[in-house]
Amino acid sequence: MSALFRFSPPAPSAGFARALLVAAAALLVAPTLVAPAAAQADPAAGWPARNVRVLVPFAAGGPADLVAREIAQRLGEDLGRAFIIENQGGAGGKLAVINVARAEPDGYTLLFPASGNVVSHPLAERDMSTVEQLVPIGLVSNSAHVLVINPTLPIRTMADLVAYAKANPGKLHFGSAGTGAVAHLGMEMLKLDAGIDIVHVPYRGTSQAVIDVMSGQIQATFSSMPSLKGMIDQGTLRALGMTSKSRADSGLPLISDTVPAFGYTTWYGLFAPKGTPPAIVEKISASLKKAVADKALQEKLAVQGMDLDWSSPAELDALMKKDIAKWSKVIEAANIRLK
């Protein structure tokens, strides 16, 4: 009896069978539809897919070029694509800044400037609009300057210099690589903070200014310790103090020991065009952190007076804002204008 009443499901209709086949096919296709969507949600996943250009606002062979090439090599090794240095020193480095600011914000065009290229020069030109089209990736290095004078002056310490300048206003002359250069602004800051009067003499580069300090044509200049050390050791220049602390101990006092408010560094950093996906910026930043932590590279660049010093994008942004506030005050007080 029970066999007579056993339940037997009806055979599926042709339409129902077709529906099952369509649903199964959709399940098989679904992973291929989800994967591209996930990739689109993370633009850094496939980056870099080709080589990356790194524009340096200086001619080949200088300190910025040296550091940029060392960093680019390590970024390429870490990220699997070449980071190719392009030197664009035209218009005081302004050309490179403009070209990166106008580049496609896809992570394939980066800028490796000095602080002067993205802070002091634009401020002196009264135009930060191009720099505002950049986003920071990270700090690479910090460097202190040393103040040197002609050794025939009756000055041996910073206190002597301040006293001499106050007793002889306008008699001392200092040289820099040009109006608006960091060394120029550094001396203007010293004049402002110490209340002294020293006359600025702009040059086309630091080397001629240094030569003229040694010959007595001018009396003082700021520059990096490695570029001056030989002449200091020979006694053709006299070093008075450093603008900031440095890992390479020079044995010199800080200028701020005598003029408390004074202090500055020059720095190199890495930037991208505004609008670059944050995920790509963070990916480059993480790789940059590894490069800057390279002990062999740190030792190699220490002899150049450079302290490798990584920062996050947010920290570099904060440093720029701090420098903008500091140098704006100096530029306004000295009435410096490049246009």
HELIX and SHEET records of a PDB file:
HELIX    1   1 SER A    2  PHE A    5  5                                   4    
HELIX    2   2 ALA A   14  ALA A   41  1                                  28    
HELIX    3   3 PRO A   63  LEU A   79  1                                  17    
HELIX    4   4 GLY A   90  GLY A   93  5                                   4    
HELIX    5   5 LYS A   94  ALA A  101  1                                   8    
HELIX    6   6 SER A  115  SER A  115  1                                   1    
HELIX    7   7 GLY A  116  SER A  120  3                                   5    
HELIX    8   8 HIS A  121  ALA A  124  1                                   4    
HELIX    9   9 VAL A  131  GLN A  133  5                                   3    
HELIX   10  10 MET A  158  ALA A  167  1                                  10    
HELIX   11  11 VAL A  182  ALA A  194  1                                  13    
HELIX   12  12 THR A  206  SER A  215  1                                  10    
HELIX   13  13 MET A  225  GLN A  234  1                                  10    
HELIX   14  14 ILE A  255  ASP A  257  5                                   3    
HELIX   15  15 PRO A  278  VAL A  292  1                                  15    
HELIX   16  16 LYS A  295  ALA A  302  1                                   8    
HELIX   17  17 PRO A  313  ALA A  334  1                                  22    
SHEET    1   A 3 PHE A  83  ASN A  87  0                                        
SHEET    2   A 3 VAL A  52  VAL A  56  1                                        
SHEET    3   A 3 THR A 109  LEU A 111  1                                        
SHEET    1   B 3 THR A 266  PRO A 273  0                                        
SHEET    2   B 3 LEU A 134  SER A 143 -1                                        
SHEET    3   B 3 ASP A 307  LEU A 308 -1                                        
SHEET    1   C 5 VAL A 199  PRO A 202  0                                        
SHEET    2   C 5 HIS A 173  SER A 176  1                                        
SHEET    3   C 5 ALA A 220  SER A 223  1                                        
SHEET    4   C 5 VAL A 146  ILE A 149 -1                                        
SHEET    5   C 5 ARG A 238  MET A 242 -1                                        
END                                                                             
